[in-house]
Amino acid sequence: MAPGERPMAGGDEPVRGPVRPSGLLDVLGVASVVLDTDGRIVLWSPQAEELFGYPAHEALGEYAARIMVHEQHLDLVVKLFADVMETGEGWAGAFPIRRKDGSTRLVEFRNMRLLDDQGDVYALGLCADQSTVRQVERDVALSTRTIAQAPVGLAVLDTELRYVSVNPALAELNGLPAEAHLGHMPHELMLDTEAARTVEAALRAVLRTGEPVVNRRVVGRTRAHPDVDHFWSVSLYRLEDTAGTVLGVAGMAVDITEQHQAAVAAETARRRLALIADASTRIGTTLELDRTASELADVAVPELADVAAVDLLDAVVEGRRSTLGPAQAAVIRALAVRSAQDTGALEAADPPGHIAHYGPDRLVTECVRTGDPVMVAHVREEDLPRIARSPEAALQLGRAGLHSYLAVPLIARGEVLGALDLKRIHNPLPFSEDDLLLARELAARAAIQIDNARWYQNARDTALTLQRSMLPSHPPVTGGLEVASRYQPAGAGAEVGGDWFDVIPLEGAKTALVVGDVMGSGIEAATTMGRLRTATHTLASLDLEPTRLLEHLDKITDGLDHSIATCVYAVHDPELRQCRIANAGHLPPVRVRPGRPPELLELPTGAPLGVGGVAFSTTTVDLVPGDQLVFYTDGLVETRQHPLDERLDALLALLDDPERPLQECCDLLLRTLHRPENSDDVALLIARVLTPA
């Protein structure tokens, strides 16, 4: 036997070693007493010593009635003894006894006549404390009733993994009578071979190690429900007697199919909500029509469909309203197609940019004409021509295994723009009503973004005008500084950003110089920028130290819907010929001095505004007439193709001429460094210290 293993009950070899309490008789403490025909004690067990208090040498040879029976029942017991010896019929009953120490105890008796091989007659008495007997009886009754009426399946298996006991719940769960289980192993009764292997492997492990298995999920089918997968929570425990001998395994199985289905439904609902939330952040990240359509297709695959296509009515793309009559074909422009896997269904779809005429009988035409979704949960061969763009495409869809189809209209502001076309091939489930609701939600959210994108180009110039109007118009000379600035919007496909600069005259001929960048884009970023610019003006008028001003801006930003912004705030004092600068996570300014190479100022970077809890610090920089400070946002130097250090070196190289006019310098920097494909705005501010008049 390996170390740590327990002896198995029912094995080939007897269990050897000292005898220890190991069973029900030991729990009961049954005492054995043998009497001769005269009623004298001839055998006295150790349990009798414990029960009655007399050691064997005091009890043997004595009349049993004298030391075993309470005096008030002496006559009755003597008569009962005589009846047993005369008739051979046993009796049972409970009598109080007087122990050696004088105490009284109620004892259960079982008496019967014995006959040895010589023909001599004896009487056997079995005795046990009545309170112990009653407790065991109650425990057994409770266990029996609990097991029989338990709503969960319970079973006991021996060391060979054969059923020895099965309760009604497990019998009903397995679809077999309880007696049909007995003597069989689980794999002989279970329909699902894989589930049987899983259960028996767990049973053997529990037998071998003694480590219980708790709430292990098992899936399979039973004879009661051979066509339905069930889910069970199975717990297994090794059974041992008090001596440590392994008796078998107890198993408990709880049918959690309903809970599993509820959990699956909840998880599906959670994933659908997550998909909608994901769509809210992923669809409409730009105002490019093709990009927005691609984002919608990306969200739909593979969570909702194996193949997704976004198609718009061509008139809508051109900026015209479109209405279709019952007999009219739909002129549709494909904007995006996505597939979860490389299948023939992708080849059957219209490629992006392609314009196709769909006849009035096609399902996508019906969808955009009526503004109602069209769902074919189970696609038949005769449905394919109404789904595909051509007979060839219908054959490709059939070969690919298209089995479920859904088209949902894209409707914005009461106008049908096009359709979201969804197909299932690898996903075995057909489209359901829940899928339809999800698709309509995605389409509704995306349609607004698509509608916005198609009108964006016409509105972009107006938006840029608004953005420029929010930036300051400052005099070229103020507070002993010559100042030049530029604002460069992002590429044509990007939204208005949150970059800004400011030149703020202060008391004592001082000047505040500000450059900042609100992370993100669109109206929210522009709005946050406007608020921060207004707050900076107000705080600057209080003549606060740069660090104190940034601390106030940090608190303001933290309250603006979790916005984050970077900012450099500098105060130039012409009398002290100094500039005090504080930085909030922004790129460092450049100092340009005649006769010296340009340098990035070594400023503590600080944390962006809105992060909170990080202290800012102020750095004092000496400035003499002719010196320049160049402030900029990251859109000027950051690209995806080049390291930032390389781009900063390029910036310094362009600032090699301190005498260059500031306006020319601004144009040079933008022309050379800003890339047309850059999706970020640029704010640029250059200040040169003038010689006092």
C-alpha positions in Angstrom: 0.0 0.0 0.0 1.4 3.4 -1.0 2.1 6.0 1.6 -1.0 8.0 2.4 -3.4 5.4 0.9 -6.2 3.9 3.0 -7.2 0.2 3.1 -10.2 -0.6 1.0 -13.2 -2.4 2.4 -14.0 -5.6 0.4 -10.4 -6.2 -0.7 -8.8 -9.6 -1.1 -6.6 -9.2 2.0 -8.0 -8.7 5.6 -7.2 -5.5 7.3 -4.5 -6.3 9.9 -3.4 -4.4 13.0 -4.9 -3.3 16.3 -8.7 -3.3 16.5 -10.1 0.2 16.8 -13.7 1.4 16.9 -14.8 1.2 13.3 -18.5 0.7 13.0 -22.1 1.0 14.3 -21.7 -1.6 17.0 -18.8 0.4 18.4 -20.9 3.5 18.4 -23.7 1.7 20.2 -21.2 0.1 22.7 -23.2 -3.2 22.7 -22.3 -5.3 25.8 -22.5 -9.1 25.6 -23.3 -11.2 28.7 -23.7 -15.0 28.8 -25.6 -16.7 31.7 -25.9 -20.4 32.7 -29.2 -22.0 33.6 -28.9 -20.7 37.1 -28.6 -17.2 36.0 -24.9 -16.9 36.9 -22.6 -14.9 34.6 -20.1 -17.0 32.7 -19.0 -14.5 30.0 -18.6 -10.8 30.5 -17.5 -8.5 27.7 -15.4 -5.3 28.1 -18.4 -3.3 27.0 -20.4 -4.9 29.8 -17.7 -3.6 32.2 -18.1 -0.1 30.9 -21.9 -0.2 30.9 -22.5 -1.7 34.3 -19.3 -0.6 36.0 -18.2 -4.1 37.2 -14.9 -5.5 36.1 -15.0 -9.1 34.8 -13.4 -10.6 37.9 -16.2 -9.2 40.0 -19.0 -10.1 37.6 -18.1 -13.6 36.6 -19.9 -16.3 38.6 -22.3 -13.8 40.2 -26.0 -13.9 39.7 -26.8 -11.5 36.9 -29.9 -10.2 38.5 -27.9 -9.0 41.5 -25.5 -6.7 39.6 -27.4 -6.1 36.3 -31.0 -5.3 37.3 -32.5 -2.6 39.4 -34.1 -4.0 42.5 -37.6 -2.7 41.6 -37.7 -4.9 38.5 -36.0 -8.0 39.9 -39.0 -10.3 40.0 -40.0 -9.4 36.5 -36.6 -9.9 35.1 -36.2 -13.3 36.8 -39.5 -14.4 35.4 -38.5 -13.3 31.9 -35.3 -15.1 32.2 -37.1 -18.3 33.2 -39.4 -18.0 30.2 -36.5 -17.6 27.8 -34.8 -20.7 29.2 -38.0 -22.7 29.2 -39.5 -21.7 25.8 -36.5 -20.6 23.8 -38.3 -17.4 22.8 -36.3 -14.3 23.2 -37.5 -11.0 24.5 -36.5 -7.4 24.3 -37.1 -4.4 26.5 -35.7 -1.5 28.4 -35.1 -1.6 32.1 -33.2 0.7 34.5 -30.0 -0.8 35.9 -28.1 0.0 39.1 -24.4 0.5 38.2 -21.7 -0.3 40.6 -21.2 3.3 41.5 -24.9 3.5 42.5 -26.1 5.5 39.5 -29.1 4.4 37.5 -29.1 4.1 33.7 -31.8 3.0 31.3 -30.6 0.1 29.1 -32.0 -1.7 26.1 -31.9 -5.5 26.5 -32.1 -8.3 23.9 -32.2 -11.9 25.5 -32.1 -15.2 23.8 -31.4 -18.9 24.6 -28.2 -20.5 23.4 -27.4 -24.2 22.9 -23.8 -25.4 22.7 -22.5 -28.6 21.0 -22.9 -30.5 24.2 -26.5 -29.8 24.6 -26.0 -27.3 27.4 -28.3 -24.3 27.6 -27.2 -20.7 28.1 -28.7 -17.3 27.9 -27.2 -14.5 25.8 -27.9 -10.9 26.8 -27.1 -8.0 24.5 -27.3 -4.6 26.3 -26.8 -1.0 25.2 -27.4 2.4 26.7 -30.9 3.4 25.6 -30.1 7.1 25.0 -27.3 6.1 22.6 -29.6 3.6 20.8 -32.3 6.3 20.4 -29.8 8.8 19.1 -28.6 6.4 16.5 -32.1 5.5 15.5 -32.9 9.1 15.1 -29.8 9.7 13.0 -30.6 6.7 10.8 -34.2 7.8 10.4 -33.1 11.3 9.6 -30.5 10.2 7.1 -32.9 7.7 5.4 -35.7 10.3 5.1 -33.3 13.0 4.0 -31.8 10.8 1.3 -35.1 9.5 0.1 -36.8 13.0 -0.1 -33.8 15.1 -1.1 -34.4 17.0 -4.3 -30.8 16.3 -5.4 -29.5 13.1 -6.7 -27.5 11.1 -4.1 -25.6 7.8 -4.6 -23.1 5.6 -2.8 -20.7 3.5 -4.8 -18.3 0.9 -3.5 -14.6 0.7 -4.0 -15.1 -0.9 -7.5 -17.3 2.1 -8.4 -20.5 0.1 -8.5 -23.7 1.6 -7.2 -24.8 0.2 -3.8 -27.4 2.9 -3.0 -29.4 5.4 -5.1 -32.0 7.8 -4.0 -35.3 8.5 -5.9 -34.1 11.9 -7.2 -31.0 10.3 -8.9 -33.1 7.5 -10.3 -35.5 10.0 -11.8 -32.7 12.1 -13.1 -31.1 9.1 -14.9 -34.4 7.7 -16.1 -33.8 4.3 -14.4 -35.4 2.7 -11.3 -33.1 2.8 -8.3 -32.7 -1.0 -8.2 -31.6 -1.0 -11.9 -28.5 1.0 -10.8 -27.3 -1.4 -8.1 -24.2 -3.4 -9.1 -23.6 -1.3 -12.2 -20.9 1.2 -12.9 -21.8 4.7 -14.2 -20.6 4.1 -17.7 -22.9 1.1 -18.0 -25.9 3.3 -17.4 -25.0 6.7 -18.9 -25.8 7.5 -22.5 -23.1 10.1 -22.9 -19.7 8.3 -23.1 -17.7 11.5 -22.5 -19.6 12.4 -19.4 -19.3 8.9 -18.1 -15.5 9.0 -18.6 -15.3 12.4 -16.8 -17.4 11.1 -13.8 -15.5 7.8 -13.4 -12.1 9.5 -13.7 -13.2 11.9 -10.9 -14.5 9.0 -8.8 -11.2 7.1 -9.1 -9.2 10.2 -8.1 -11.4 10.7 -5.0 -11.0 7.1 -4.0 -7.2 7.3 -4.5 -6.4 10.6 -2.9 -9.4 11.3 -0.6 -9.5 14.9 -2.0 -13.2 15.7 -2.5 -14.5 17.0 -5.8 -16.9 19.9 -5.2 -19.3 21.5 -7.7 -17.7 20.1 -10.9 -19.8 20.9 -13.9 -20.7 17.9 -16.1 -22.7 18.0 -19.3 -24.4 15.0 -20.9 -27.6 13.3 -21.7 -29.6 10.7 -19.7 -32.1 8.0 -20.6 -34.8 10.2 -19.1 -34.0 12.9 -21.7 -31.9 11.4 -24.5 -32.2 14.3 -26.9 -31.4 17.2 -24.5 -28.1 18.2 -23.0 -28.3 18.6 -19.2 -25.8 20.3 -16.9 -25.1 19.0 -13.5 -23.0 20.2 -10.5 -21.4 17.0 -9.2 -19.7 16.7 -5.8 -17.9 13.5 -4.7 -16.6 12.5 -1.3 -14.6 9.4 -0.1 -16.4 7.4 2.6 -14.2 5.9 5.4 -15.1 4.2 8.6 -13.7 5.4 12.0 -10.6 3.1 11.4 -9.8 4.8 8.1 -10.9 1.9 5.9 -12.2 3.2 2.6 -15.8 2.1 2.1 -16.5 3.8 -1.2 -17.6 7.1 -2.6 -20.7 9.2 -2.0 -21.8 11.3 -4.9 -24.3 14.2 -5.2 -25.6 15.5 -8.5 -27.7 18.7 -8.8 -29.4 19.5 -12.1 -28.3 23.0 -12.9 -29.6 23.1 -16.5 -32.0 25.9 -15.8 -29.4 27.9 -14.0 -26.9 27.2 -16.8 -29.4 28.4 -19.4 -30.2 31.5 -17.3 -26.5 32.1 -17.0 -26.0 31.7 -20.7 -28.9 34.0 -21.3 -27.5 36.6 -18.9 -24.0 36.3 -20.5 -25.6 36.7 -23.9 -27.4 39.8 -22.7 -24.2 41.1 -21.1 -22.3 40.5 -24.4 -25.0 42.2 -26.3 -24.9 45.2 -24.0 -21.1 45.2 -24.3 -21.4 45.1 -28.1 -23.7 48.1 -28.0 -21.4 49.9 -25.7 -18.5 48.9 -27.9 -20.4 50.2 -30.9 -21.0 53.5 -29.2 -17.2 54.0 -28.9 -16.1 52.3 -32.2 -18.6 53.6 -34.7 -18.2 57.2 -35.7 -14.6 57.7 -34.5 -14.2 59.9 -37.6 -16.5 61.7 -40.0 -15.3 59.7 -43.0 -18.2 57.8 -44.6 -16.3 54.7 -45.6 -14.5 54.5 -42.3 -17.8 54.7 -40.4 -19.3 52.0 -42.5 -16.3 49.8 -41.9 -16.6 50.4 -38.2 -20.2 49.2 -38.2 -19.2 46.0 -40.1 -16.3 45.4 -37.8 -18.6 45.6 -34.7 -21.1 43.2 -36.3 -18.5 40.5 -37.1 -18.2 37.9 -35.6 -20.4 38.6 -32.6 -23.6 39.0 -34.6 -22.8 37.6 -38.1 -20.2 35.7 -40.0 -20.4 38.2 -42.9 -21.6 41.8 -42.7 -22.0 44.3 -45.5 -22.9 48.0 -45.2 -24.7 49.3 -48.3 -26.1 52.8 -49.0 -28.4 54.1 -51.6 -26.3 55.8 -54.2 -28.6 58.9 -54.1 -28.0 59.2 -50.4 -24.2 59.1 -50.9 -24.6 61.9 -53.4 -26.5 64.0 -50.9 -30.0 63.5 -52.4 -33.1 62.0 -50.8 -34.3 58.8 -52.3 -37.7 57.1 -52.4 -38.4 53.8 -54.1 -41.6 52.7 -55.7 -42.9 49.1 -55.6 -41.5 48.3 -59.1 -38.2 50.3 -58.8 -34.8 48.8 -58.6 -32.5 50.0 -55.8 -29.2 51.6 -56.9 -26.9 50.6 -54.1 -23.3 51.5 -53.4 -21.3 49.1 -51.2 -19.3 50.8 -48.5 -17.9 48.0 -46.4 -17.7 44.2 -46.2 -16.3 42.1 -43.4 -16.1 38.3 -42.9 -15.1 36.3 -39.9 -13.4 33.8 -42.0 -12.2 33.5 -45.6 -15.3 32.1 -47.3 -17.0 32.1 -50.6 -19.6 34.4 -49.1 -17.2 37.2 -49.1 -16.5 36.8 -52.8 -20.3 36.8 -53.4 -20.6 40.3 -51.8 -20.3 43.6 -53.6 -16.8 45.0 -53.2 -16.6 48.4 -51.4 -17.2 51.2 -53.9 -19.1 49.0 -56.3 -22.5 50.3 -57.5 -25.1 47.6 -58.2 -28.8 47.6 -59.3 -30.9 45.4 -57.1 -34.3 44.5 -58.6 -37.5 45.1 -56.8 -37.8 41.4 -55.8 -34.5 41.4 -53.9 -34.7 41.3 -50.1 -32.3 44.3 -49.6 -34.5 46.3 -52.0 -37.5 45.4 -49.9 -35.6 46.5 -46.8 -34.7 49.9 -48.0 -38.0 50.5 -49.8 -40.2 49.7 -46.7 -37.8 50.7 -44.0 -38.5 47.4 -42.3 -36.0 44.6 -41.5 -36.1 41.4 -43.5 -35.2 38.1 -41.8 -34.9 34.7 -43.2 -34.1 32.6 -40.2 -33.6 29.4 -42.2 -32.4 30.0 -45.8 -33.6 27.6 -48.4 -32.1 27.1 -51.8 -35.0 29.1 -53.4 -34.2 32.1 -51.1 -30.7 32.5 -52.4 -31.5 34.4 -55.7 -33.4 37.0 -53.6 -30.4 37.5 -51.3 -27.5 37.5 -53.8 -26.5 40.2 -56.2 -26.4 37.8 -59.1 -27.0 34.1 -60.1 -23.3 33.4 -59.7 -23.2 35.0 -56.3 -26.2 32.9 -55.3 -24.3 29.7 -56.2 -21.3 31.0 -54.1 -23.5 31.6 -51.1 -25.0 28.2 -51.4 -21.6 26.5 -51.6 -20.4 28.6 -48.6 -23.2 27.3 -46.5 -25.3 30.4 -45.9 -28.2 29.3 -43.6 -29.6 32.4 -42.1 -30.0 36.0 -43.4 -30.9 39.4 -41.9 -31.1 42.8 -43.5 -31.8 45.9 -41.3 -32.4 49.4 -42.6 -30.1 52.3 -41.8 -32.5 55.1 -40.9 -31.5 58.5 -39.7 -33.7 61.5 -39.1 -36.6 59.7 -40.8 -34.7 58.9 -44.0 -33.7 55.4 -45.1 -30.0 55.6 -46.0 -29.3 52.0 -46.8 -29.1 48.6 -45.1 -26.9 46.5 -42.8 -26.7 43.1 -44.5 -25.9 40.1 -42.2 -25.3 36.4 -43.0 -24.5 33.4 -40.9 -22.5 30.5 -42.2 -20.2 29.1 -39.5 -22.4 30.2 -36.5 -24.9 27.3 -36.4 -27.7 29.3 -34.7 -30.2 31.0 -36.9 -31.0 34.7 -36.5 -33.5 35.2 -33.7 -35.7 38.0 -32.6 -33.0 39.0 -30.0 -30.5 39.2 -32.9 -32.9 41.4 -34.8 -33.3 43.8 -31.9 -29.5 44.0 -31.5 -29.0 44.5 -35.2 -31.6 47.3 -35.3 -29.9 49.0 -32.3 -26.5 48.8 -34.0 -28.0 50.1 -37.3 -29.8 52.9 -35.5 -26.6 54.1 -33.8 -24.5 53.7 -37.0 -27.1 55.4 -39.2 -26.8 58.6 -37.3 -23.0 58.5 -37.7 -23.2 57.7 -41.4 -25.7 60.5 -41.9 -23.4 62.9 -40.1 -20.4 61.7 -42.2 -22.2 62.3 -45.5 -22.9 65.9 -44.6 -19.6 66.5 -42.9 -17.7 67.7 -45.9 -20.2 70.5 -46.4 -20.1 71.4 -42.8 -16.4 71.1 -42.2 -15.5 74.6 -43.4 -18.1 76.0 -41.0 -16.7 73.9 -38.2 -13.2 75.1 -38.9 -14.4 78.7 -38.9 -15.9 78.1 -35.5 -12.7 76.6 -34.2 -10.6 79.5 -35.4 -13.0 81.9 -33.9 -12.4 80.3 -30.5 -8.6 81.0 -30.8 -7.3 84.4 -29.9 -6.4 87.2 -32.2 -3.4 88.9 -30.5 -1.3 91.9 -31.4 2.1 91.0 -32.9 3.8 92.9 -30.1 2.8 92.8 -26.4 4.6 93.1 -23.1 8.1 93.3 -24.6 7.5 90.2 -26.8 7.0 89.8 -30.5 4.5 87.0 -31.0 3.4 84.8 -33.9 1.0 81.9 -33.9 -0.7 79.3 -36.2 -3.5 76.9 -35.9 -3.5 74.0 -38.4 -6.6 71.7 -38.5 -6.2 68.0 -38.9 -6.5 66.1 -42.2 -9.7 66.3 -44.2 -11.1 63.1 -42.7 -10.6 64.1 -39.1 -12.8 66.0 -36.7 -12.1 69.3 -35.1 -9.6 68.9 -32.2 -9.0 70.6 -28.9 -5.6 72.3 -29.5 -5.3 75.9 -28.4 -2.9 78.7 -27.7 -3.2 82.0 -25.9 -1.4 85.2 -25.3 -2.7 87.0 -22.2 -1.4 90.5 -21.2 -0.9 90.8 -17.4 -0.2 93.7 -15.0 3.3 95.1 -14.8 3.9 94.5 -18.5 4.0 90.8 -18.0 2.6 88.3 -20.5 1.2 84.8 -20.1 1.9 82.4 -22.9 -0.3 79.3 -23.1 -0.4 76.2 -25.3 -2.6 73.2 -24.6 -4.1 70.1 -26.1 -7.4 68.4 -25.0 -7.2 64.7 -25.7 -9.8 63.5 -28.1 -11.6 65.2 -30.9 -15.0 66.5 -32.0 -17.4 68.8 -30.3 -16.6 67.6 -26.8 -12.9 68.3 -27.2 -13.6 71.7 -28.7 -16.0 72.5 -25.9 -13.5 71.5 -23.2 -10.9 73.6 -24.9 -13.1 76.6 -24.8 -13.8 76.1 -21.1 -10.2 75.7 -20.3 -9.2 78.7 -22.3 -11.8 80.8 -20.5 -10.7 79.5 -17.1 -7.1 80.2 -17.9 -7.9 83.8 -18.8 -9.8 84.2 -15.5 -7.1 82.6 -13.4 -4.3 84.5 -15.2 -5.9 87.8 -14.2 -5.3 86.9 -10.6 -1.5 86.9 -11.2 -1.2 83.3 -9.8 2.1 81.4 -9.9 2.1 79.0 -12.8 2.0 76.0 -10.5 -1.1 77.3 -8.7 -2.8 78.1 -11.9 -2.3 74.6 -13.2 -3.6 73.1 -10.0 -6.8 75.1 -10.5 -7.0 74.0 -14.1 -6.5 70.4 -13.0 -9.5 70.5 -10.7 -11.6 72.1 -13.4 -10.6 69.5 -16.0 -11.3 66.7 -13.6 -14.9 67.9 -13.4 -15.4 68.1 -17.2 -16.6 64.6 -17.9 -13.3 62.9 -17.3 -11.5 65.0 -19.8 -7.7 65.1 -19.9 -5.6 67.8 -21.4 -1.9 68.8 -21.5 -0.8 72.3 -21.1 2.3 74.6 -20.8 1.7 77.9 -18.9 4.5 80.5 -18.9 4.7 84.0 -17.5 7.2 86.4 -19.1 8.5 89.3 -16.9 10.4 91.8 -19.0 11.8 93.7 -15.9 13.3 90.6 -14.4 14.2 89.2 -17.9 12.8 85.9 -16.8 10.1 83.5 -17.7 8.4 81.2 -15.1 7.1 78.0 -16.7 5.0 75.1 -15.4 4.2 72.0 -17.4 1.2 69.6 -17.2 2.2 66.6 -19.3 3.0 68.6 -22.4 6.0 68.5 -24.8 8.7 70.9 -23.6 9.1 74.3 -25.3 12.2 75.2 -27.3 14.5 78.1 -26.3 16.3 79.7 -29.3 19.2 82.0 -28.4 21.5 83.9 -30.8 24.9 82.2 -31.1 23.8 79.0 -29.4 22.1 75.9 -30.7 18.3 75.6 -30.0 17.5 73.5 -26.9 14.5 71.8 -25.4 13.9 73.2 -22.0 14.4 70.8 -19.2 11.1 71.1 -17.4 9.5 68.6 -15.0 6.9 66.9 -17.2 4.1 66.9 -14.7 0.8 65.0 -15.1 -1.8 66.0 -17.6 -4.7 68.1 -16.4 -7.6 65.9 -15.1 -5.4 63.2 -13.7 -5.5 64.8 -10.2 -3.3 64.4 -7.1 0.1 65.2 -8.8 2.0 68.3 -7.8 3.2 70.7 -10.5 6.5 72.7 -10.3 7.7 76.0 -11.7 10.9 76.4 -13.6 12.5 79.9 -14.1 14.2 80.5 -17.4 16.4 83.5 -18.2 15.5 85.4 -21.4 17.4 88.3 -22.9 16.5 90.3 -26.0 16.7 88.2 -29.1 15.8 85.0 -27.3 12.8 83.0 -28.5 10.4 80.5 -26.9 8.6 78.1 -29.2 5.5 76.4 -27.9 3.7 73.7 -29.9 1.3 70.7 -29.6 2.1 67.1 -30.4 0.4 67.2 -33.8 3.4 69.2 -35.1 6.0 66.5 -34.3 4.3 63.2 -33.6 3.8 60.6 -36.4 3.3 56.9 -36.4 6.3 56.3 -38.6 9.1 58.0 -36.7 10.3 58.0 -33.1 9.5 61.2 -31.1 13.2 62.0 -30.4 13.9 62.0 -34.1 11.0 64.4 -34.8 12.1 66.7 -32.0 15.6 66.8 -33.4 14.1 67.8 -36.8 12.2 70.6 -35.0 15.4 71.9 -33.4 17.2 71.7 -36.8 14.6 74.0 -38.4 15.1 76.6 -35.6 18.7 77.3 -36.7 18.2 81.0 -37.6 17.2 83.2 -34.6 16.9 86.1 -37.0 14.3 84.5 -39.2 11.0 86.5 -39.1 8.5 84.7 -36.8 5.8 84.5 -39.3 8.1 82.8 -41.8 9.3 80.5 -39.0 5.7 79.4 -38.3 5.1 78.7 -41.9 8.4 76.8 -42.2 7.6 74.6 -39.2 4.1 73.7 -40.4 5.2 73.2 -44.0 8.1 70.9 -43.1 6.9 69.0 -40.0 3.1 68.7 -40.3 2.1 65.7 -42.4 -1.1 65.8 -44.5 -2.2 62.4 -43.2 -1.8 63.5 -39.6 -5.2 63.2 -37.8 -4.2 65.7 -35.1 -4.5 69.5 -35.0 -1.5 71.7 -34.5 -1.3 74.8 -32.3 2.0 76.8 -32.6 3.1 79.8 -30.7 6.5 81.6 -31.0 7.6 84.6 -28.8 10.8 86.6 -29.2 12.0 89.0 -26.5 12.4 92.6 -27.8 15.1 95.1 -26.9 13.6 97.6 -24.5 12.8 101.0 -26.1 
